[in-house]
């Protein structure tokens, strides 16, 4: 079984979808000849031609508006927005058009569209390039939001996203693109959207995370296990809209304690929604208040202070220990 980085896994999935289904089109800023700013689409245009893998103007609203039309008329577009922070420019097309069209047409129309975008801190990017905007799209009904944390998950989730009949926002954390390799099957496989995964079994406290923060949570869990002897469960949400409420409730009902970790802003974030699910479904199982470890409620800072801005294993470990206090 080949070992792939996340970049290679996404590239492999896109190539298999282009080969499997003639309706698939891949496009965005610099994704063609250059293979994308992170080389995620490297070699795809040469292999599948300029009519199926092509560059667009620097106009995010035009990219998504075009993709919506293509999807409605029977194609399977995979549109890349160069950085997730640039989705602000296409917010109307994503939320008012792509996400609503099935509802507005009474089920007559669907928008099988995948919007790929890199995001996340820790890589020293300029303003708007590292922004975590995922929570903005949790409030838009009709679009799924998927965030893989590993090469294996990225390939399986992307295959599932392309075959989904409704729009999917597929966010790829930049720090994970080439940070490690993992065994990934060569054959096509899918992972169900909307289903979390337990990344580490435990019975003392549940930690919920996604994307790069999953690995921060795993490091913190190992630290607490080694130093405090506590058994920490870590759950990879994988899809934040819809959330896997059943998995969340089962984990907290078992452990009685919970910590939520994400690098987006604290107010109105994914963590707040996870805590709401816990309060609604397993409040009487809680032994301590739920802890949140997030970015501050402020714009993403200059690269020189990123390390103090982002959640780290020490902060997460401290939150875990607070839930374990008598």
NUDO-900357 format. One record per residue (C-alpha): residue number from 1; residue in one letter; chain; x, y, z. Coordinates in Angstrom, 3 decimals, padded with zeros to 6 digits. Each point is the difference from the previous one (the first is absolute). Example, Ala and Ser with C-alpha at 12.3 -4.5 7.8 and 13.67 -1.06 7.14 Angstrom:
<nodes>
+-----+---+---+----------+----------+----------+
|   k | r | c |     east |    north |       up |
+-----+---+---+----------+----------+----------+
|   1 | a | A |  012.300 | -004.500 |  007.800 |
|   2 | s | A |  001.370 |  003.440 | -000.660 |
+-----+---+---+----------+----------+----------+
</nodes>
This chain:
<nodes>
+-----+---+---+----------+----------+----------+
|   k | r | c |     east |    north |       up |
+-----+---+---+----------+----------+----------+
|   1 | x | A |  000.000 |  000.000 |  000.000 |
|   2 | x | A |  001.532 |  003.366 | -000.990 |
|   3 | x | A |  000.831 |  002.623 |  002.627 |
|   4 | x | A | -001.354 |  003.424 | -000.938 |
|   5 | x | A |  000.018 |  003.538 |  001.300 |
|   6 | x | A | -003.331 |  001.781 |  000.179 |
|   7 | x | A |  000.858 |  001.891 | -003.210 |
|   8 | x | A |  000.672 | -003.272 | -001.793 |
|   9 | x | A | -003.171 | -001.594 |  001.367 |
|  10 | x | A | -002.185 |  002.861 | -001.244 |
|  11 | x | A |  001.754 | -000.006 | -003.381 |
|  12 | x | A | -000.514 | -003.765 | -000.260 |
|  13 | x | A | -003.693 |  000.322 |  000.848 |
|  14 | x | A | -000.530 |  002.749 | -002.575 |
|  15 | x | A |  001.738 | -002.048 | -002.687 |
|  16 | x | A | -002.176 | -003.020 |  000.752 |
|  17 | x | A | -003.175 |  002.088 | -000.114 |
|  18 | x | A |  001.014 |  001.593 | -003.313 |
|  19 | x | A |  000.697 | -003.469 | -001.399 |
|  20 | x | A | -003.168 | -001.560 |  001.433 |
|  21 | x | A | -002.543 |  002.637 | -000.994 |
|  22 | x | A |  000.140 |  002.092 | -003.176 |
|  23 | x | A | -002.217 |  002.594 |  001.674 |
|  24 | x | A |  002.699 |  001.010 |  002.495 |
|  25 | x | A |  001.740 |  003.334 | -000.622 |
|  26 | x | A |  002.811 |  001.463 |  002.125 |
|  27 | x | A |  000.665 |  003.725 | -000.180 |
|  28 | x | A |  001.133 |  003.054 |  001.921 |
|  29 | x | A |  002.820 |  002.519 |  000.182 |
|  30 | x | A |  003.286 | -001.518 | -001.300 |
|  31 | x | A | -001.210 | -003.611 |  000.344 |
|  32 | x | A |  000.781 | -000.892 | -003.616 |
|  33 | x | A |  003.520 |  000.282 | -001.374 |
|  34 | x | A |  001.497 |  001.032 |  003.351 |
|  35 | x | A | -001.842 | -002.700 |  001.943 |
|  36 | x | A | -001.294 |  002.381 |  002.666 |
|  37 | x | A |  001.809 |  002.159 |  002.525 |
|  38 | x | A |  000.704 | -003.121 |  002.121 |
|  39 | x | A |  000.295 | -002.321 | -003.047 |
|  40 | x | A | -003.087 | -001.936 |  001.059 |
|  41 | x | A | -001.170 | -000.235 | -003.628 |
|  42 | x | A |  003.486 | -000.600 | -001.417 |
|  43 | x | A | -000.057 | -002.007 | -003.232 |
|  44 | x | A | -003.785 | -000.186 | -000.310 |
|  45 | x | A | -000.298 |  002.395 | -002.946 |
|  46 | x | A |  002.717 | -001.801 | -001.940 |
|  47 | x | A | -001.767 | -003.314 |  000.599 |
|  48 | x | A | -003.652 |  001.005 | -000.518 |
|  49 | x | A |  000.192 |  003.042 | -002.256 |
|  50 | x | A | -000.792 |  003.689 |  000.229 |
|  51 | x | A | -003.728 | -000.497 | -000.442 |
|  52 | x | A | -000.216 | -001.989 |  003.257 |
|  53 | x | A |  002.715 |  001.621 |  002.143 |
|  54 | x | A |  000.341 |  003.710 | -000.597 |
|  55 | x | A |  000.960 |  003.381 |  001.430 |
|  56 | x | A | -002.482 |  002.750 |  000.794 |
|  57 | x | A |  000.286 |  003.764 |  000.407 |
|  58 | x | A |  000.733 |  001.371 |  003.484 |
|  59 | x | A | -003.693 |  000.334 |  000.812 |
|  60 | x | A | -001.322 | -002.286 |  002.739 |
|  61 | x | A | -003.630 |  001.017 | -000.504 |
|  62 | x | A |  000.366 | -000.853 | -003.679 |
|  63 | x | A |  001.594 | -003.369 |  000.799 |
|  64 | x | A | -002.846 | -001.096 |  002.271 |
|  65 | x | A | -002.740 |  001.589 | -002.113 |
|  66 | x | A |  001.297 | -001.905 | -003.026 |
|  67 | x | A |  000.285 | -003.196 |  002.032 |
|  68 | x | A | -003.619 |  000.248 |  001.146 |
|  69 | x | A | -001.176 |  000.277 | -003.585 |
|  70 | x | A |  002.163 | -002.935 | -001.055 |
|  71 | x | A | -001.348 | -002.162 |  002.816 |
|  72 | x | A | -003.633 |  000.835 | -000.754 |
|  73 | x | A |  000.508 | -000.970 | -003.635 |
|  74 | x | A |  001.423 | -003.418 |  000.778 |
|  75 | x | A |  003.735 |  000.362 |  000.585 |
|  76 | x | A |  001.910 | -000.822 |  003.199 |
|  77 | x | A |  002.184 |  003.060 |  000.608 |
|  78 | x | A |  002.831 |  000.055 |  002.543 |
|  79 | x | A |  000.830 |  003.679 |  000.436 |
|  80 | x | A |  003.069 |  001.150 |  001.891 |
|  81 | x | A |  000.022 |  003.249 |  001.942 |
|  82 | x | A |  003.686 |  000.742 |  000.462 |
|  83 | x | A | -000.365 |  000.714 |  003.747 |
|  84 | x | A | -003.103 | -000.433 |  002.159 |
|  85 | x | A |  000.175 |  003.636 |  001.103 |
|  86 | x | A | -000.812 |  000.950 | -003.579 |
|  87 | x | A | -003.427 | -001.662 |  000.262 |
|  88 | x | A | -001.260 |  003.316 |  001.414 |
|  89 | x | A | -000.046 |  001.244 | -003.592 |
|  90 | x | A | -002.140 | -002.955 | -001.091 |
|  91 | x | A | -002.182 | -000.230 |  003.109 |
|  92 | x | A | -003.140 |  000.998 | -001.875 |
|  93 | x | A |  000.527 | -002.626 | -002.694 |
|  94 | x | A |  000.732 | -002.722 |  002.562 |
|  95 | x | A | -002.741 |  000.735 |  002.529 |
|  96 | x | A | -002.747 |  001.651 | -002.060 |
|  97 | x | A |  000.367 | -002.119 | -003.127 |
|  98 | x | A |  001.835 | -003.313 |  000.436 |
|  99 | x | A | -001.336 | -000.834 |  003.459 |
| 100 | x | A | -003.607 |  001.110 | -000.625 |
| 101 | x | A | -000.776 | -001.168 | -003.504 |
| 102 | x | A | -001.388 | -003.416 |  000.942 |
| 103 | x | A | -002.359 |  001.657 |  002.498 |
| 104 | x | A | -000.945 |  002.882 | -002.304 |
| 105 | x | A | -000.851 | -002.389 | -002.838 |
| 106 | x | A | -002.063 | -002.309 |  002.171 |
| 107 | x | A |  002.489 | -002.806 | -000.539 |
| 108 | x | A | -000.021 |  000.272 | -003.790 |
| 109 | x | A |  003.594 |  001.207 | -000.193 |
| 110 | x | A |  003.171 | -001.033 |  001.804 |
| 111 | x | A |  003.499 |  001.456 |  000.112 |
| 112 | x | A |  002.590 | -002.826 |  000.130 |
| 113 | x | A |  002.879 |  002.407 |  000.547 |
| 114 | x | A |  003.221 | -000.379 |  002.003 |
| 115 | x | A |  001.784 |  003.164 |  001.098 |
| 116 | x | A |  003.583 | -000.720 |  001.075 |
| 117 | x | A |  002.010 |  002.556 |  001.967 |
| 118 | x | A |  003.145 | -000.052 |  002.162 |
| 119 | x | A | -000.112 |  001.726 |  003.378 |
| 120 | x | A |  001.666 |  000.125 |  003.386 |
| 121 | x | A |  002.913 |  001.439 |  001.930 |
| 122 | x | A |  003.480 | -001.085 |  000.846 |
| 123 | x | A |  001.483 |  000.611 | -003.460 |
| 124 | x | A |  000.745 |  003.741 |  000.183 |
| 125 | x | A | -002.351 |  001.267 | -002.710 |
| 126 | x | A | -001.136 |  003.585 | -000.744 |
| 127 | x | A | -003.325 |  001.471 |  001.108 |
| 128 | x | A | -003.201 | -001.924 | -000.904 |
| 129 | x | A |  001.970 | -003.111 | -001.033 |
| 130 | x | A | -000.124 | -001.826 |  003.356 |
| 131 | x | A | -003.540 |  000.908 |  001.046 |
| 132 | x | A | -002.211 | -002.798 |  001.317 |
| 133 | x | A | -003.440 |  000.873 | -001.361 |
| 134 | x | A | -001.731 | -003.366 |  000.376 |
| 135 | x | A | -002.513 |  001.121 |  002.643 |
| 136 | x | A | -001.472 |  002.578 | -002.389 |
| 137 | x | A | -001.230 | -002.831 | -002.204 |
| 138 | x | A | -001.425 | -002.100 |  002.842 |
| 139 | x | A | -002.867 |  002.498 |  000.087 |
| 140 | x | A | -000.805 | -000.538 | -003.706 |
| 141 | x | A | -002.441 | -002.838 | -000.505 |
| 142 | x | A |  000.545 | -002.089 | -003.113 |
| 143 | x | A |  003.797 | -000.209 | -000.048 |
| 144 | x | A |  002.247 | -002.506 |  001.754 |
| 145 | x | A |  003.320 |  001.071 |  001.522 |
| 146 | x | A |  002.764 | -002.634 |  000.047 |
| 147 | x | A |  003.468 |  000.367 |  001.565 |
| 148 | x | A |  002.347 | -003.013 | -000.219 |
| 149 | x | A |  002.889 | -000.461 |  002.420 |
| 150 | x | A |  002.019 | -002.656 | -001.849 |
| 151 | x | A |  000.876 | -001.184 | -003.524 |
| 152 | x | A | -002.170 | -003.114 |  000.399 |
| 153 | x | A | -003.032 |  002.010 |  001.048 |
| 154 | x | A |  000.614 |  002.672 | -002.639 |
| 155 | x | A | -000.155 | -002.504 | -002.864 |
| 156 | x | A | -003.041 | -001.872 |  001.254 |
| 157 | x | A | -001.924 |  003.123 |  000.944 |
| 158 | x | A |  000.768 |  001.731 | -003.301 |
| 159 | x | A | -001.283 | -002.959 | -001.994 |
| 160 | x | A | -003.198 |  000.121 |  002.054 |
| 161 | x | A | -000.273 |  003.760 | -000.461 |
| 162 | x | A |  000.233 | -000.226 | -003.797 |
| 163 | x | A | -002.759 | -002.584 | -000.200 |
| 164 | x | A | -002.253 |  001.874 |  002.450 |
| 165 | x | A | -003.078 |  001.529 | -001.685 |
| 166 | x | A |  000.303 |  003.257 |  001.972 |
| 167 | x | A |  002.750 |  002.601 |  000.456 |
| 168 | x | A |  002.968 | -000.801 |  002.243 |
| 169 | x | A |  002.555 |  002.459 |  001.347 |
| 170 | x | A |  003.210 | -002.030 |  000.297 |
| 171 | x | A |  002.603 |  001.782 |  002.135 |
| 172 | x | A |  003.620 | -001.165 |  000.017 |
| 173 | x | A |  002.324 |  001.195 |  002.760 |
| 174 | x | A |  003.192 |  001.385 | -001.523 |
| 175 | x | A |  002.220 | -001.200 |  002.834 |
| 176 | x | A | -001.107 | -003.585 | -000.670 |
| 177 | x | A |  000.730 |  000.052 | -003.731 |
| 178 | x | A |  003.516 | -001.434 |  000.335 |
| 179 | x | A |  000.454 | -000.485 |  003.736 |
| 180 | x | A | -000.128 | -003.814 | -000.032 |
| 181 | x | A | -000.650 | -003.057 | -002.159 |
| 182 | x | A | -002.547 | -002.724 |  000.572 |
| 183 | x | A | -000.962 | -003.232 | -001.701 |
| 184 | x | A | -002.814 |  000.766 | -002.447 |
| 185 | x | A | -001.663 | -002.604 | -002.234 |
| 186 | x | A |  000.575 |  000.455 | -003.723 |
| 187 | x | A | -003.539 | -001.081 | -000.809 |
| 188 | x | A | -002.972 |  002.325 |  000.307 |
| 189 | x | A | -001.808 | -000.071 |  003.343 |
| 190 | x | A | -002.419 |  002.296 |  001.809 |
| 191 | x | A | -000.446 |  001.070 |  003.598 |
| 192 | x | A | -003.490 |  001.101 |  001.070 |
| 193 | x | A | -000.564 |  003.730 |  000.289 |
| 194 | x | A | -001.469 |  001.070 |  003.323 |
| 195 | x | A |  001.702 | -002.768 |  001.971 |
| 196 | x | A |  002.665 |  000.667 |  002.648 |
| 197 | x | A |  002.762 | -002.444 |  000.926 |
| 198 | x | A |  001.558 | -000.876 |  003.340 |
| 199 | x | A |  003.726 |  000.629 | -000.493 |
| 200 | x | A |  000.974 | -001.101 |  003.516 |
| 201 | x | A | -002.049 | -002.053 |  002.451 |
| 202 | x | A | -000.354 |  001.177 |  003.595 |
| 203 | x | A | -002.405 |  000.137 |  002.917 |
| 204 | x | A |  000.955 |  003.026 |  002.135 |
| 205 | x | A | -000.623 |  002.982 | -002.298 |
| 206 | x | A | -001.061 |  000.563 | -003.618 |
| 207 | x | A |  001.910 |  002.423 | -002.240 |
| 208 | x | A | -001.651 |  001.091 | -003.264 |
| 209 | x | A |  002.066 |  001.482 | -002.835 |
| 210 | x | A |  000.425 |  000.004 | -003.780 |
| 211 | x | A |  002.617 |  000.827 | -002.628 |
| 212 | x | A |  003.445 |  000.889 |  001.346 |
| 213 | x | A | -001.390 |  000.431 |  003.510 |
| 214 | x | A | -000.650 | -003.739 |  000.159 |
| 215 | x | A |  003.747 | -000.559 |  000.137 |
| 216 | x | A |  000.384 |  002.691 |  002.678 |
| 217 | x | A | -002.727 | -001.767 |  001.998 |
| 218 | x | A |  001.705 | -003.379 | -000.417 |
| 219 | x | A |  003.299 |  001.415 |  001.244 |
| 220 | x | A | -001.746 |  001.507 |  003.016 |
| 221 | x | A | -001.817 | -003.253 |  000.711 |
| 222 | x | A |  003.267 | -001.921 | -000.047 |
| 223 | x | A |  001.623 |  002.566 |  002.295 |
| 224 | x | A | -002.819 | -000.258 |  002.546 |
| 225 | x | A |  000.028 | -003.795 | -000.217 |
| 226 | x | A |  003.740 | -000.154 |  000.636 |
| 227 | x | A |  000.149 |  002.617 |  002.753 |
| 228 | x | A | -003.382 | -000.423 |  001.724 |
| 229 | x | A | -001.007 | -003.538 | -000.866 |
| 230 | x | A | -003.355 |  001.170 | -001.397 |
| 231 | x | A | -001.669 | -001.800 | -002.888 |
| 232 | x | A | -000.913 |  002.652 | -002.582 |
| 233 | x | A | -002.327 | -000.663 | -002.937 |
| 234 | x | A |  000.579 |  002.105 | -003.123 |
| 235 | x | A | -002.749 |  000.289 | -002.617 |
| 236 | x | A |  000.653 |  001.271 | -003.528 |
| 237 | x | A | -003.182 |  001.769 | -001.078 |
| 238 | x | A |  001.019 | -000.190 | -003.723 |
| 239 | x | A | -003.288 |  001.593 | -001.106 |
| 240 | x | A | -001.105 |  003.078 |  001.935 |
| 241 | x | A | -003.237 |  000.434 | -001.920 |
| 242 | x | A | -001.870 | -002.175 |  000.600 |
| 243 | x | A |  001.576 | -000.889 |  003.345 |
| 244 | x | A | -000.018 | -003.615 |  001.111 |
| 245 | x | A | -002.119 |  000.647 |  003.074 |
| 246 | x | A | -000.307 | -003.680 |  000.842 |
| 247 | x | A |  003.769 | -000.464 |  000.223 |
| 248 | x | A |  000.364 |  003.147 |  002.120 |
| 249 | x | A | -002.727 | -001.095 |  002.411 |
| 250 | x | A |  001.310 | -003.570 |  000.286 |
| 251 | x | A |  003.507 |  001.166 |  000.834 |
| 252 | x | A | -001.036 |  002.546 |  002.649 |
| 253 | x | A | -002.526 | -002.379 |  001.530 |
| 254 | x | A |  002.904 | -002.410 |  000.508 |
| 255 | x | A |  002.605 |  002.443 |  001.342 |
| 256 | x | A | -002.081 |  002.713 |  001.707 |
| 257 | x | A |  002.482 |  002.711 | -000.997 |
| 258 | x | A |  000.708 |  001.844 | -003.237 |
| 259 | x | A |  002.418 |  002.413 | -001.679 |
| 260 | x | A | -000.528 |  001.517 | -003.459 |
| 261 | x | A |  002.959 |  001.253 | -002.032 |
| 262 | x | A |  000.033 |  002.111 | -003.161 |
| 263 | x | A |  002.162 |  002.767 | -001.399 |
| 264 | x | A | -002.852 |  002.161 | -001.213 |
| 265 | x | A | -001.261 |  002.856 |  002.151 |
| 266 | x | A | -001.760 | -000.945 |  003.223 |
| 267 | x | A | -003.318 |  001.874 | -000.345 |
| 268 | x | A | -002.623 | -001.885 | -001.996 |
| 269 | x | A |  002.481 | -002.698 | -000.975 |
| 270 | x | A | -000.210 | -003.743 | -000.485 |
| 271 | x | A |  000.810 | -000.435 |  003.687 |
| 272 | x | A | -003.123 |  001.882 |  001.015 |
| 273 | x | A | -002.139 | -002.314 | -002.129 |
| 274 | x | A |  001.673 | -003.120 |  001.382 |
| 275 | x | A | -000.659 |  001.255 |  003.553 |
| 276 | x | A | -003.640 |  000.624 | -000.912 |
| 277 | x | A | -000.305 | -003.599 | -001.200 |
| 278 | x | A |  001.543 | -001.225 |  003.258 |
| 279 | x | A | -002.384 |  002.122 |  002.084 |
| 280 | x | A | -003.025 | -001.202 | -001.948 |
| 281 | x | A |  000.874 | -003.689 | -000.125 |
| 282 | x | A |  002.114 | -000.895 |  003.027 |
| 283 | x | A | -000.040 |  002.849 |  002.514 |
| 284 | x | A | -000.610 | -002.343 |  002.932 |
| 285 | x | A |  003.106 | -001.980 | -000.901 |
| 286 | x | A |  002.258 |  003.040 |  000.412 |
| 287 | x | A |  002.220 |  000.048 |  003.071 |
| 288 | x | A |  001.658 |  003.347 | -000.811 |
| 289 | x | A | -000.747 |  002.937 | -002.356 |
| 290 | x | A |  001.196 | -000.471 | -003.577 |
| 291 | x | A |  003.264 |  001.761 | -000.870 |
| 292 | x | A |  000.773 |  001.809 | -003.279 |
| 293 | x | A |  003.487 |  000.574 | -001.429 |
| 294 | x | A | -000.138 |  002.352 | -002.989 |
| 295 | x | A |  001.567 |  003.004 | -001.668 |
| 296 | x | A | -000.812 |  003.390 |  001.541 |
| 297 | x | A | -002.846 |  002.035 | -001.488 |
| 298 | x | A |  002.244 |  002.152 | -002.195 |
| 299 | x | A |  001.367 | -000.023 | -003.557 |
| 300 | x | A |  002.760 | -002.484 | -000.741 |
| 301 | x | A |  003.226 |  001.720 |  001.088 |
| 302 | x | A |  003.383 |  000.608 | -001.586 |
| 303 | x | A |  002.185 | -003.098 | -000.543 |
| 304 | x | A |  002.346 |  001.048 |  002.804 |
| 305 | x | A | -002.655 | -000.652 |  002.650 |
| 306 | x | A | -001.821 | -002.972 | -001.539 |
| 307 | x | A |  001.452 | -002.443 |  002.496 |
| 308 | x | A | -001.519 |  001.831 |  002.967 |
| 309 | x | A | -003.314 |  000.444 | -001.809 |
| 310 | x | A | -000.737 | -003.595 | -001.011 |
| 311 | x | A | -001.093 | -002.755 |  002.392 |
| 312 | x | A |  002.890 | -002.244 |  000.963 |
| 313 | x | A |  000.369 | -003.292 |  001.912 |
| 314 | x | A |  000.825 |  001.807 |  003.253 |
| 315 | x | A | -003.224 |  002.049 | -000.114 |
| 316 | x | A | -002.080 | -003.048 | -000.853 |
| 317 | x | A |  001.664 | -002.084 |  002.720 |
| 318 | x | A | -000.748 |  002.746 |  002.530 |
| 319 | x | A | -003.673 | -000.016 | -001.025 |
| 320 | x | A | -000.141 | -003.793 |  000.309 |
| 321 | x | A |  001.483 |  000.201 |  003.484 |
| 322 | x | A | -002.558 |  002.604 |  001.060 |
| 323 | x | A | -002.796 | -002.402 | -000.903 |
| 324 | x | A |  001.698 | -002.716 |  002.048 |
| 325 | x | A |  000.252 |  002.071 |  003.158 |
| 326 | x | A | -002.167 | -001.251 |  002.905 |
+-----+---+---+----------+----------+----------+
</nodes>
